[in-house]
């Protein structure tokens, strides 16, 4: 059985199935009217999915020099987003 792959071509391999099953990850979500948070603890680093060490796979738009992804703790917007989600004051 053939599935639609990430490049739009039919594939019978697991990559095509994985893309199809993960398509929901690309749906727009409600952000509670907060800006995009490049410094979120949930954001991947710029080379996280690289097949060669250190190669960038994610670049912020419009300013590609903005640091992204960190593991030092929750960002200000992480905390604000959770407080809004759970209606904390």
PyMOL Python script that loads the backbone (N, CA, C, O; Angstrom):
from pymol import cmd

cmd.read_pdbstr("""\
ATOM      1  N   UNK A   1       0.842  -1.179   0.000  1.00  0.00           N
ATOM      2  CA  UNK A   1       0.000   0.000   0.000  1.00  0.00           C
ATOM      3  C   UNK A   1       0.888   1.242   0.000  1.00  0.00           C
ATOM      4  O   UNK A   1       1.887   1.282   0.718  1.00  0.00           O
ATOM      5  N   UNK A   2       0.548   2.230  -0.772  1.00  0.00           N
ATOM      6  CA  UNK A   2       1.340   3.444  -0.907  1.00  0.00           C
ATOM      7  C   UNK A   2       0.739   4.565  -0.065  1.00  0.00           C
ATOM      8  O   UNK A   2      -0.481   4.708   0.022  1.00  0.00           O
ATOM      9  N   UNK A   3       1.620   5.360   0.557  1.00  0.00           N
ATOM     10  CA  UNK A   3       1.166   6.511   1.327  1.00  0.00           C
ATOM     11  C   UNK A   3       1.858   7.759   0.818  1.00  0.00           C
ATOM     12  O   UNK A   3       2.874   7.672   0.127  1.00  0.00           O
ATOM     13  N   UNK A   4       1.319   8.910   1.152  1.00  0.00           N
ATOM     14  CA  UNK A   4       1.896  10.173   0.710  1.00  0.00           C
ATOM     15  C   UNK A   4       3.063  10.534   1.606  1.00  0.00           C
ATOM     16  O   UNK A   4       2.899  10.640   2.821  1.00  0.00           O
ATOM     17  N   UNK A   5       4.244  10.727   1.025  1.00  0.00           N
ATOM     18  CA  UNK A   5       5.443  11.079   1.790  1.00  0.00           C
ATOM     19  C   UNK A   5       5.586  12.579   1.957  1.00  0.00           C
ATOM     20  O   UNK A   5       4.785  13.355   1.435  1.00  0.00           O
ATOM     21  N   UNK A   6       6.606  12.975   2.684  1.00  0.00           N
ATOM     22  CA  UNK A   6       6.839  14.393   2.989  1.00  0.00           C
ATOM     23  C   UNK A   6       7.090  15.214   1.730  1.00  0.00           C
ATOM     24  O   UNK A   6       6.783  16.406   1.699  1.00  0.00           O
ATOM     25  N   UNK A   7       7.642  14.595   0.698  1.00  0.00           N
ATOM     26  CA  UNK A   7       7.933  15.331  -0.525  1.00  0.00           C
ATOM     27  C   UNK A   7       6.752  15.337  -1.481  1.00  0.00           C
ATOM     28  O   UNK A   7       6.819  15.938  -2.553  1.00  0.00           O
ATOM     29  N   UNK A   8       5.668  14.666  -1.092  1.00  0.00           N
ATOM     30  CA  UNK A   8       4.496  14.617  -1.952  1.00  0.00           C
ATOM     31  C   UNK A   8       4.524  13.446  -2.916  1.00  0.00           C
ATOM     32  O   UNK A   8       3.653  13.334  -3.779  1.00  0.00           O
ATOM     33  N   UNK A   9       5.511  12.576  -2.782  1.00  0.00           N
ATOM     34  CA  UNK A   9       5.580  11.412  -3.646  1.00  0.00           C
ATOM     35  C   UNK A   9       5.067  10.201  -2.906  1.00  0.00           C
ATOM     36  O   UNK A   9       5.171  10.135  -1.681  1.00  0.00           O
ATOM     37  N   UNK A  10       4.524   9.254  -3.615  1.00  0.00           N
ATOM     38  CA  UNK A  10       4.033   8.036  -2.991  1.00  0.00           C
ATOM     39  C   UNK A  10       5.193   7.169  -2.549  1.00  0.00           C
ATOM     40  O   UNK A  10       6.155   6.981  -3.293  1.00  0.00           O
ATOM     41  N   UNK A  11       5.104   6.634  -1.321  1.00  0.00           N
ATOM     42  CA  UNK A  11       6.129   5.727  -0.836  1.00  0.00           C
ATOM     43  C   UNK A  11       5.463   4.550  -0.167  1.00  0.00           C
ATOM     44  O   UNK A  11       4.325   4.641   0.293  1.00  0.00           O
ATOM     45  N   UNK A  12       6.171   3.461  -0.116  1.00  0.00           N
ATOM     46  CA  UNK A  12       5.642   2.317   0.611  1.00  0.00           C
ATOM     47  C   UNK A  12       6.462   2.074   1.864  1.00  0.00           C
ATOM     48  O   UNK A  12       6.198   1.120   2.596  1.00  0.00           O
ATOM     49  N   UNK A  13       7.464   2.927   2.131  1.00  0.00           N
ATOM     50  CA  UNK A  13       8.321   2.774   3.303  1.00  0.00           C
ATOM     51  C   UNK A  13       7.724   3.424   4.530  1.00  0.00           C
ATOM     52  O   UNK A  13       6.689   4.086   4.457  1.00  0.00           O
ATOM     53  N   UNK A  14       8.392   3.229   5.674  1.00  0.00           N
ATOM     54  CA  UNK A  14       7.888   3.752   6.942  1.00  0.00           C
ATOM     55  C   UNK A  14       7.939   5.271   7.002  1.00  0.00           C
ATOM     56  O   UNK A  14       7.152   5.868   7.736  1.00  0.00           O
ATOM     57  N   UNK A  15       8.835   5.924   6.257  1.00  0.00           N
ATOM     58  CA  UNK A  15       8.928   7.382   6.287  1.00  0.00           C
ATOM     59  C   UNK A  15       7.617   8.020   5.844  1.00  0.00           C
ATOM     60  O   UNK A  15       7.155   8.976   6.467  1.00  0.00           O
ATOM     61  N   UNK A  16       7.022   7.512   4.793  1.00  0.00           N
ATOM     62  CA  UNK A  16       5.750   8.042   4.308  1.00  0.00           C
ATOM     63  C   UNK A  16       4.646   7.858   5.324  1.00  0.00           C
ATOM     64  O   UNK A  16       3.849   8.771   5.541  1.00  0.00           O
ATOM     65  N   UNK A  17       4.583   6.698   5.950  1.00  0.00           N
ATOM     66  CA  UNK A  17       3.560   6.450   6.977  1.00  0.00           C
ATOM     67  C   UNK A  17       3.783   7.351   8.184  1.00  0.00           C
ATOM     68  O   UNK A  17       2.827   7.880   8.751  1.00  0.00           O
ATOM     69  N   UNK A  18       5.043   7.530   8.581  1.00  0.00           N
ATOM     70  CA  UNK A  18       5.340   8.365   9.731  1.00  0.00           C
ATOM     71  C   UNK A  18       4.891   9.802   9.468  1.00  0.00           C
ATOM     72  O   UNK A  18       4.286  10.431  10.337  1.00  0.00           O
ATOM     73  N   UNK A  19       5.185  10.326   8.272  1.00  0.00           N
ATOM     74  CA  UNK A  19       4.769  11.686   7.940  1.00  0.00           C
ATOM     75  C   UNK A  19       3.254  11.799   7.980  1.00  0.00           C
ATOM     76  O   UNK A  19       2.717  12.753   8.542  1.00  0.00           O
ATOM     77  N   UNK A  20       2.565  10.837   7.390  1.00  0.00           N
ATOM     78  CA  UNK A  20       1.109  10.875   7.344  1.00  0.00           C
ATOM     79  C   UNK A  20       0.532  10.851   8.763  1.00  0.00           C
ATOM     80  O   UNK A  20      -0.397  11.602   9.059  1.00  0.00           O
ATOM     81  N   UNK A  21       1.067  10.008   9.634  1.00  0.00           N
ATOM     82  CA  UNK A  21       0.568   9.900  11.005  1.00  0.00           C
ATOM     83  C   UNK A  21       0.928  11.122  11.841  1.00  0.00           C
ATOM     84  O   UNK A  21       0.240  11.423  12.817  1.00  0.00           O
ATOM     85  N   UNK A  22       1.989  11.828  11.477  1.00  0.00           N
ATOM     86  CA  UNK A  22       2.434  13.001  12.233  1.00  0.00           C
ATOM     87  C   UNK A  22       1.893  14.305  11.662  1.00  0.00           C
ATOM     88  O   UNK A  22       2.239  15.378  12.157  1.00  0.00           O
ATOM     89  N   UNK A  23       1.060  14.241  10.644  1.00  0.00           N
ATOM     90  CA  UNK A  23       0.568  15.446   9.974  1.00  0.00           C
ATOM     91  C   UNK A  23      -0.168  16.369  10.938  1.00  0.00           C
ATOM     92  O   UNK A  23      -0.167  17.584  10.739  1.00  0.00           O
ATOM     93  N   UNK A  24      -0.798  15.820  11.980  1.00  0.00           N
ATOM     94  CA  UNK A  24      -1.518  16.660  12.949  1.00  0.00           C
ATOM     95  C   UNK A  24      -0.576  17.623  13.647  1.00  0.00           C
ATOM     96  O   UNK A  24      -1.016  18.676  14.110  1.00  0.00           O
ATOM     97  N   UNK A  25       0.718  17.296  13.739  1.00  0.00           N
ATOM     98  CA  UNK A  25       1.691  18.178  14.372  1.00  0.00           C
ATOM     99  C   UNK A  25       1.857  19.494  13.623  1.00  0.00           C
ATOM    100  O   UNK A  25       2.406  20.452  14.168  1.00  0.00           O
ATOM    101  N   UNK A  26       1.390  19.549  12.389  1.00  0.00           N
ATOM    102  CA  UNK A  26       1.543  20.743  11.578  1.00  0.00           C
ATOM    103  C   UNK A  26       0.263  21.575  11.509  1.00  0.00           C
ATOM    104  O   UNK A  26       0.221  22.580  10.800  1.00  0.00           O
ATOM    105  N   UNK A  27      -0.781  21.170  12.238  1.00  0.00           N
ATOM    106  CA  UNK A  27      -2.007  21.950  12.305  1.00  0.00           C
ATOM    107  C   UNK A  27      -1.776  23.188  13.160  1.00  0.00           C
ATOM    108  O   UNK A  27      -1.009  23.140  14.122  1.00  0.00           O
ATOM    109  N   UNK A  28      -2.430  24.296  12.822  1.00  0.00           N
ATOM    110  CA  UNK A  28      -2.323  25.507  13.631  1.00  0.00           C
ATOM    111  C   UNK A  28      -3.078  25.285  14.935  1.00  0.00           C
ATOM    112  O   UNK A  28      -4.153  24.686  14.958  1.00  0.00           O
ATOM    113  N   UNK A  29      -2.496  25.776  16.005  1.00  0.00           N
ATOM    114  CA  UNK A  29      -3.072  25.577  17.327  1.00  0.00           C
ATOM    115  C   UNK A  29      -3.370  26.926  17.983  1.00  0.00           C
ATOM    116  O   UNK A  29      -2.795  27.948  17.609  1.00  0.00           O
ATOM    117  N   UNK A  30      -4.267  26.916  18.956  1.00  0.00           N
ATOM    118  CA  UNK A  30      -4.584  28.098  19.732  1.00  0.00           C
ATOM    119  C   UNK A  30      -3.388  28.406  20.635  1.00  0.00           C
ATOM    120  O   UNK A  30      -2.959  27.547  21.405  1.00  0.00           O
ATOM    121  N   UNK A  31      -2.855  29.605  20.548  1.00  0.00           N
ATOM    122  CA  UNK A  31      -1.694  29.995  21.350  1.00  0.00           C
ATOM    123  C   UNK A  31      -2.079  30.927  22.496  1.00  0.00           C
ATOM    124  O   UNK A  31      -1.207  31.546  23.106  1.00  0.00           O
ATOM    125  N   UNK A  32      -3.352  31.033  22.790  1.00  0.00           N
ATOM    126  CA  UNK A  32      -3.837  31.930  23.844  1.00  0.00           C
ATOM    127  C   UNK A  32      -3.372  33.359  23.626  1.00  0.00           C
ATOM    128  O   UNK A  32      -3.105  34.088  24.581  1.00  0.00           O
ATOM    129  N   UNK A  33      -3.276  33.751  22.369  1.00  0.00           N
ATOM    130  CA  UNK A  33      -2.905  35.108  21.974  1.00  0.00           C
ATOM    131  C   UNK A  33      -1.518  35.518  22.475  1.00  0.00           C
ATOM    132  O   UNK A  33      -1.292  36.685  22.796  1.00  0.00           O
ATOM    133  N   UNK A  34      -0.587  34.556  22.542  1.00  0.00           N
ATOM    134  CA  UNK A  34       0.789  34.834  22.952  1.00  0.00           C
ATOM    135  C   UNK A  34       1.708  34.686  21.748  1.00  0.00           C
ATOM    136  O   UNK A  34       1.426  33.906  20.838  1.00  0.00           O
ATOM    137  N   UNK A  35       2.800  35.430  21.744  1.00  0.00           N
ATOM    138  CA  UNK A  35       3.769  35.357  20.651  1.00  0.00           C
ATOM    139  C   UNK A  35       4.438  33.988  20.595  1.00  0.00           C
ATOM    140  O   UNK A  35       4.428  33.234  21.569  1.00  0.00           O
ATOM    141  N   UNK A  36       5.017  33.683  19.442  1.00  0.00           N
ATOM    142  CA  UNK A  36       5.771  32.451  19.283  1.00  0.00           C
ATOM    143  C   UNK A  36       6.981  32.501  20.208  1.00  0.00           C
ATOM    144  O   UNK A  36       7.647  33.533  20.298  1.00  0.00           O
ATOM    145  N   UNK A  37       7.269  31.414  20.886  1.00  0.00           N
ATOM    146  CA  UNK A  37       8.314  31.389  21.913  1.00  0.00           C
ATOM    147  C   UNK A  37       9.505  30.545  21.464  1.00  0.00           C
ATOM    148  O   UNK A  37       9.525  29.330  21.660  1.00  0.00           O
ATOM    149  N   UNK A  38      10.502  31.205  20.859  1.00  0.00           N
ATOM    150  CA  UNK A  38      11.706  30.495  20.423  1.00  0.00           C
ATOM    151  C   UNK A  38      12.504  29.965  21.608  1.00  0.00           C
ATOM    152  O   UNK A  38      13.251  28.998  21.457  1.00  0.00           O
ATOM    153  N   UNK A  39      12.365  30.575  22.779  1.00  0.00           N
ATOM    154  CA  UNK A  39      13.154  30.156  23.934  1.00  0.00           C
ATOM    155  C   UNK A  39      12.404  29.186  24.835  1.00  0.00           C
ATOM    156  O   UNK A  39      12.832  28.933  25.961  1.00  0.00           O
ATOM    157  N   UNK A  40      11.291  28.640  24.356  1.00  0.00           N
ATOM    158  CA  UNK A  40      10.534  27.675  25.138  1.00  0.00           C
ATOM    159  C   UNK A  40      11.369  26.431  25.419  1.00  0.00           C
ATOM    160  O   UNK A  40      12.163  25.994  24.586  1.00  0.00           O
ATOM    161  N   UNK A  41      11.176  25.878  26.599  1.00  0.00           N
ATOM    162  CA  UNK A  41      11.855  24.634  26.947  1.00  0.00           C
ATOM    163  C   UNK A  41      11.350  23.493  26.042  1.00  0.00           C
ATOM    164  O   UNK A  41      12.006  22.458  25.931  1.00  0.00           O
ATOM    165  N   UNK A  42      10.205  23.680  25.409  1.00  0.00           N
ATOM    166  CA  UNK A  42       9.627  22.668  24.519  1.00  0.00           C
ATOM    167  C   UNK A  42      10.126  22.787  23.075  1.00  0.00           C
ATOM    168  O   UNK A  42       9.835  21.922  22.248  1.00  0.00           O
ATOM    169  N   UNK A  43      10.867  23.844  22.769  1.00  0.00           N
ATOM    170  CA  UNK A  43      11.330  24.065  21.396  1.00  0.00           C
ATOM    171  C   UNK A  43      12.603  23.274  21.134  1.00  0.00           C
ATOM    172  O   UNK A  43      13.523  23.283  21.952  1.00  0.00           O
ATOM    173  N   UNK A  44      12.656  22.596  20.006  1.00  0.00           N
ATOM    174  CA  UNK A  44      13.870  21.881  19.620  1.00  0.00           C
ATOM    175  C   UNK A  44      14.983  22.866  19.294  1.00  0.00           C
ATOM    176  O   UNK A  44      14.717  23.991  18.873  1.00  0.00           O
ATOM    177  N   UNK A  45      16.213  22.450  19.486  1.00  0.00           N
ATOM    178  CA  UNK A  45      17.364  23.250  19.094  1.00  0.00           C
ATOM    179  C   UNK A  45      17.508  23.274  17.582  1.00  0.00           C
ATOM    180  O   UNK A  45      16.903  22.464  16.881  1.00  0.00           O
ATOM    181  N   UNK A  46      18.304  24.197  17.087  1.00  0.00           N
ATOM    182  CA  UNK A  46      18.396  24.397  15.632  1.00  0.00           C
ATOM    183  C   UNK A  46      19.004  23.214  14.890  1.00  0.00           C
ATOM    184  O   UNK A  46      18.779  23.084  13.687  1.00  0.00           O
ATOM    185  N   UNK A  47      19.759  22.351  15.552  1.00  0.00           N
ATOM    186  CA  UNK A  47      20.361  21.206  14.845  1.00  0.00           C
ATOM    187  C   UNK A  47      19.842  19.876  15.365  1.00  0.00           C
ATOM    188  O   UNK A  47      20.479  18.845  15.146  1.00  0.00           O
ATOM    189  N   UNK A  48      18.716  19.870  16.040  1.00  0.00           N
ATOM    190  CA  UNK A  48      18.207  18.673  16.698  1.00  0.00           C
ATOM    191  C   UNK A  48      17.983  17.496  15.754  1.00  0.00           C
ATOM    192  O   UNK A  48      18.275  16.361  16.129  1.00  0.00           O
ATOM    193  N   UNK A  49      17.486  17.721  14.571  1.00  0.00           N
ATOM    194  CA  UNK A  49      17.169  16.635  13.635  1.00  0.00           C
ATOM    195  C   UNK A  49      18.233  16.463  12.551  1.00  0.00           C
ATOM    196  O   UNK A  49      17.972  15.817  11.536  1.00  0.00           O
ATOM    197  N   UNK A  50      19.410  17.020  12.742  1.00  0.00           N
ATOM    198  CA  UNK A  50      20.459  16.986  11.714  1.00  0.00           C
ATOM    199  C   UNK A  50      20.997  15.574  11.516  1.00  0.00           C
ATOM    200  O   UNK A  50      21.183  14.824  12.474  1.00  0.00           O
ATOM    201  N   UNK A  51      21.242  15.231  10.267  1.00  0.00           N
ATOM    202  CA  UNK A  51      21.858  13.934   9.969  1.00  0.00           C
ATOM    203  C   UNK A  51      23.376  14.025  10.064  1.00  0.00           C
ATOM    204  O   UNK A  51      24.050  13.004  10.199  1.00  0.00           O
ATOM    205  N   UNK A  52      23.922  15.242   9.994  1.00  0.00           N
ATOM    206  CA  UNK A  52      25.354  15.441  10.215  1.00  0.00           C
ATOM    207  C   UNK A  52      25.521  16.425  11.369  1.00  0.00           C
ATOM    208  O   UNK A  52      24.789  17.411  11.458  1.00  0.00           O
ATOM    209  N   UNK A  53      26.473  16.161  12.241  1.00  0.00           N
ATOM    210  CA  UNK A  53      26.660  16.924  13.465  1.00  0.00           C
ATOM    211  C   UNK A  53      26.778  18.428  13.197  1.00  0.00           C
ATOM    212  O   UNK A  53      27.585  18.862  12.375  1.00  0.00           O
ATOM    213  N   UNK A  54      25.961  19.212  13.901  1.00  0.00           N
ATOM    214  CA  UNK A  54      26.045  20.660  13.831  1.00  0.00           C
ATOM    215  C   UNK A  54      25.291  21.325  12.696  1.00  0.00           C
ATOM    216  O   UNK A  54      25.226  22.554  12.651  1.00  0.00           O
ATOM    217  N   UNK A  55      24.722  20.567  11.784  1.00  0.00           N
ATOM    218  CA  UNK A  55      23.988  21.164  10.661  1.00  0.00           C
ATOM    219  C   UNK A  55      22.636  21.688  11.148  1.00  0.00           C
ATOM    220  O   UNK A  55      21.939  21.011  11.903  1.00  0.00           O
ATOM    221  N   UNK A  56      22.274  22.878  10.719  1.00  0.00           N
ATOM    222  CA  UNK A  56      20.982  23.450  11.095  1.00  0.00           C
ATOM    223  C   UNK A  56      19.842  22.769  10.352  1.00  0.00           C
ATOM    224  O   UNK A  56      19.924  22.534   9.146  1.00  0.00           O
ATOM    225  N   UNK A  57      18.776  22.456  11.086  1.00  0.00           N
ATOM    226  CA  UNK A  57      17.567  21.908  10.471  1.00  0.00           C
ATOM    227  C   UNK A  57      16.363  22.798  10.734  1.00  0.00           C
ATOM    228  O   UNK A  57      15.331  22.662  10.076  1.00  0.00           O
ATOM    229  N   UNK A  58      16.491  23.713  11.696  1.00  0.00           N
ATOM    230  CA  UNK A  58      15.422  24.646  12.036  1.00  0.00           C
ATOM    231  C   UNK A  58      16.034  26.042  12.058  1.00  0.00           C
ATOM    232  O   UNK A  58      17.071  26.257  12.687  1.00  0.00           O
ATOM    233  N   UNK A  59      15.400  26.987  11.377  1.00  0.00           N
ATOM    234  CA  UNK A  59      15.898  28.364  11.364  1.00  0.00           C
ATOM    235  C   UNK A  59      14.739  29.323  11.608  1.00  0.00           C
ATOM    236  O   UNK A  59      13.739  29.277  10.892  1.00  0.00           O
ATOM    237  N   UNK A  60      14.862  30.194  12.616  1.00  0.00           N
ATOM    238  CA  UNK A  60      13.795  31.165  12.882  1.00  0.00           C
ATOM    239  C   UNK A  60      13.617  32.131  11.710  1.00  0.00           C
ATOM    240  O   UNK A  60      14.582  32.520  11.052  1.00  0.00           O
ATOM    241  N   UNK A  61      12.366  32.504  11.467  1.00  0.00           N
ATOM    242  CA  UNK A  61      12.035  33.461  10.411  1.00  0.00           C
ATOM    243  C   UNK A  61      11.387  34.664  11.092  1.00  0.00           C
ATOM    244  O   UNK A  61      10.518  34.440  11.935  1.00  0.00           O
ATOM    245  N   UNK A  62      11.715  35.857  10.816  1.00  0.00           N
ATOM    246  CA  UNK A  62      12.569  36.358   9.747  1.00  0.00           C
ATOM    247  C   UNK A  62      14.034  36.482  10.150  1.00  0.00           C
ATOM    248  O   UNK A  62      14.877  36.703   9.281  1.00  0.00           O
ATOM    249  N   UNK A  63      14.375  36.347  11.448  1.00  0.00           N
ATOM    250  CA  UNK A  63      15.753  36.550  11.908  1.00  0.00           C
ATOM    251  C   UNK A  63      16.372  35.204  12.288  1.00  0.00           C
ATOM    252  O   UNK A  63      16.112  34.682  13.373  1.00  0.00           O
ATOM    253  N   UNK A  64      17.186  34.648  11.398  1.00  0.00           N
ATOM    254  CA  UNK A  64      17.759  33.325  11.636  1.00  0.00           C
ATOM    255  C   UNK A  64      18.835  33.318  12.723  1.00  0.00           C
ATOM    256  O   UNK A  64      19.318  32.251  13.099  1.00  0.00           O
ATOM    257  N   UNK A  65      19.217  34.493  13.232  1.00  0.00           N
ATOM    258  CA  UNK A  65      20.240  34.543  14.285  1.00  0.00           C
ATOM    259  C   UNK A  65      19.647  34.420  15.694  1.00  0.00           C
ATOM    260  O   UNK A  65      20.396  34.335  16.667  1.00  0.00           O
ATOM    261  N   UNK A  66      18.321  34.409  15.814  1.00  0.00           N
ATOM    262  CA  UNK A  66      17.674  34.289  17.115  1.00  0.00           C
ATOM    263  C   UNK A  66      17.998  32.926  17.712  1.00  0.00           C
ATOM    264  O   UNK A  66      17.841  31.909  17.037  1.00  0.00           O
ATOM    265  N   UNK A  67      18.455  32.884  18.985  1.00  0.00           N
ATOM    266  CA  UNK A  67      18.706  31.585  19.610  1.00  0.00           C
ATOM    267  C   UNK A  67      17.395  30.831  19.814  1.00  0.00           C
ATOM    268  O   UNK A  67      16.385  31.430  20.183  1.00  0.00           O
ATOM    269  N   UNK A  68      17.407  29.540  19.579  1.00  0.00           N
ATOM    270  CA  UNK A  68      16.193  28.733  19.758  1.00  0.00           C
ATOM    271  C   UNK A  68      16.501  27.488  20.569  1.00  0.00           C
ATOM    272  O   UNK A  68      17.608  26.951  20.519  1.00  0.00           O
ATOM    273  N   UNK A  69      15.512  27.044  21.311  1.00  0.00           N
ATOM    274  CA  UNK A  69      15.639  25.840  22.111  1.00  0.00           C
ATOM    275  C   UNK A  69      16.620  26.020  23.254  1.00  0.00           C
ATOM    276  O   UNK A  69      17.714  26.548  23.058  1.00  0.00           O
ATOM    277  N   UNK A  70      16.242  25.590  24.427  1.00  0.00           N
ATOM    278  CA  UNK A  70      17.131  25.629  25.581  1.00  0.00           C
ATOM    279  C   UNK A  70      16.608  24.630  26.600  1.00  0.00           C
ATOM    280  O   UNK A  70      15.440  24.245  26.549  1.00  0.00           O
ATOM    281  N   UNK A  71      17.447  24.216  27.509  1.00  0.00           N
ATOM    282  CA  UNK A  71      17.060  23.229  28.513  1.00  0.00           C
ATOM    283  C   UNK A  71      17.390  23.708  29.926  1.00  0.00           C
ATOM    284  O   UNK A  71      17.622  22.900  30.824  1.00  0.00           O
ATOM    285  N   UNK A  72      17.411  25.050  30.116  1.00  0.00           N
ATOM    286  CA  UNK A  72      17.746  25.607  31.428  1.00  0.00           C
ATOM    287  C   UNK A  72      16.532  25.757  32.329  1.00  0.00           C
ATOM    288  O   UNK A  72      16.683  25.936  33.537  1.00  0.00           O
ATOM    289  N   UNK A  73      15.356  25.689  31.780  1.00  0.00           N
ATOM    290  CA  UNK A  73      14.131  25.856  32.545  1.00  0.00           C
ATOM    291  C   UNK A  73      13.065  26.505  31.692  1.00  0.00           C
ATOM    292  O   UNK A  73      13.308  26.878  30.544  1.00  0.00           O
ATOM    293  N   UNK A  74      11.885  26.636  32.264  1.00  0.00           N
ATOM    294  CA  UNK A  74      10.767  27.198  31.520  1.00  0.00           C
ATOM    295  C   UNK A  74      11.002  28.678  31.234  1.00  0.00           C
ATOM    296  O   UNK A  74      11.519  29.411  32.077  1.00  0.00           O
ATOM    297  N   UNK A  75      10.617  29.103  30.038  1.00  0.00           N
ATOM    298  CA  UNK A  75      10.719  30.512  29.674  1.00  0.00           C
ATOM    299  C   UNK A  75       9.547  31.279  30.297  1.00  0.00           C
ATOM    300  O   UNK A  75       8.597  30.688  30.810  1.00  0.00           O
ATOM    301  N   UNK A  76       9.644  32.597  30.238  1.00  0.00           N
ATOM    302  CA  UNK A  76       8.558  33.436  30.731  1.00  0.00           C
ATOM    303  C   UNK A  76       7.246  33.078  30.029  1.00  0.00           C
ATOM    304  O   UNK A  76       6.205  32.958  30.676  1.00  0.00           O
ATOM    305  N   UNK A  77       7.297  32.907  28.700  1.00  0.00           N
ATOM    306  CA  UNK A  77       6.072  32.583  27.955  1.00  0.00           C
ATOM    307  C   UNK A  77       5.588  31.165  28.234  1.00  0.00           C
ATOM    308  O   UNK A  77       4.383  30.920  28.180  1.00  0.00           O
ATOM    309  N   UNK A  78       6.487  30.219  28.531  1.00  0.00           N
ATOM    310  CA  UNK A  78       6.062  28.873  28.946  1.00  0.00           C
ATOM    311  C   UNK A  78       5.169  28.985  30.186  1.00  0.00           C
ATOM    312  O   UNK A  78       4.084  28.407  30.244  1.00  0.00           O
ATOM    313  N   UNK A  79       5.647  29.733  31.162  1.00  0.00           N
ATOM    314  CA  UNK A  79       4.908  29.888  32.417  1.00  0.00           C
ATOM    315  C   UNK A  79       3.598  30.615  32.191  1.00  0.00           C
ATOM    316  O   UNK A  79       2.563  30.206  32.717  1.00  0.00           O
ATOM    317  N   UNK A  80       3.629  31.691  31.415  1.00  0.00           N
ATOM    318  CA  UNK A  80       2.410  32.447  31.126  1.00  0.00           C
ATOM    319  C   UNK A  80       1.390  31.585  30.385  1.00  0.00           C
ATOM    320  O   UNK A  80       0.198  31.630  30.689  1.00  0.00           O
ATOM    321  N   UNK A  81       1.855  30.802  29.416  1.00  0.00           N
ATOM    322  CA  UNK A  81       0.965  29.941  28.636  1.00  0.00           C
ATOM    323  C   UNK A  81       0.301  28.885  29.534  1.00  0.00           C
ATOM    324  O   UNK A  81      -0.895  28.628  29.395  1.00  0.00           O
ATOM    325  N   UNK A  82       1.048  28.283  30.436  1.00  0.00           N
ATOM    326  CA  UNK A  82       0.481  27.285  31.354  1.00  0.00           C
ATOM    327  C   UNK A  82      -0.505  27.934  32.320  1.00  0.00           C
ATOM    328  O   UNK A  82      -1.563  27.369  32.597  1.00  0.00           O
ATOM    329  N   UNK A  83      -0.170  29.106  32.828  1.00  0.00           N
ATOM    330  CA  UNK A  83      -1.093  29.806  33.728  1.00  0.00           C
ATOM    331  C   UNK A  83      -2.399  30.135  33.022  1.00  0.00           C
ATOM    332  O   UNK A  83      -3.468  30.007  33.618  1.00  0.00           O
ATOM    333  N   UNK A  84      -2.335  30.552  31.773  1.00  0.00           N
ATOM    334  CA  UNK A  84      -3.571  30.840  31.021  1.00  0.00           C
ATOM    335  C   UNK A  84      -4.347  29.567  30.723  1.00  0.00           C
ATOM    336  O   UNK A  84      -5.574  29.548  30.812  1.00  0.00           O
ATOM    337  N   UNK A  85      -3.638  28.512  30.372  1.00  0.00           N
ATOM    338  CA  UNK A  85      -4.290  27.242  30.044  1.00  0.00           C
ATOM    339  C   UNK A  85      -5.091  26.712  31.229  1.00  0.00           C
ATOM    340  O   UNK A  85      -6.217  26.240  31.067  1.00  0.00           O
ATOM    341  N   UNK A  86      -4.498  26.794  32.426  1.00  0.00           N
ATOM    342  CA  UNK A  86      -5.157  26.266  33.629  1.00  0.00           C
ATOM    343  C   UNK A  86      -5.877  27.341  34.437  1.00  0.00           C
ATOM    344  O   UNK A  86      -6.310  27.100  35.564  1.00  0.00           O
ATOM    345  N   UNK A  87      -5.999  28.543  33.843  1.00  0.00           N
ATOM    346  CA  UNK A  87      -6.729  29.655  34.454  1.00  0.00           C
ATOM    347  C   UNK A  87      -6.209  29.997  35.842  1.00  0.00           C
ATOM    348  O   UNK A  87      -6.984  30.224  36.770  1.00  0.00           O
ATOM    349  N   UNK A  88      -4.888  30.032  35.972  1.00  0.00           N
ATOM    350  CA  UNK A  88      -4.229  30.429  37.220  1.00  0.00           C
ATOM    351  C   UNK A  88      -4.070  31.945  37.252  1.00  0.00           C
ATOM    352  O   UNK A  88      -3.976  32.583  36.203  1.00  0.00           O
ATOM    353  N   UNK A  89      -4.040  32.512  38.428  1.00  0.00           N
ATOM    354  CA  UNK A  89      -3.879  33.967  38.566  1.00  0.00           C
ATOM    355  C   UNK A  89      -2.585  34.288  39.252  1.00  0.00           C
ATOM    356  O   UNK A  89      -2.270  35.460  39.459  1.00  0.00           O
TER     357      UNK A  89
END
""", "prot")
cmd.dss("prot")
cmd.show_as("cartoon", "prot")
cmd.util.cbc("prot")
cmd.orient("prot")
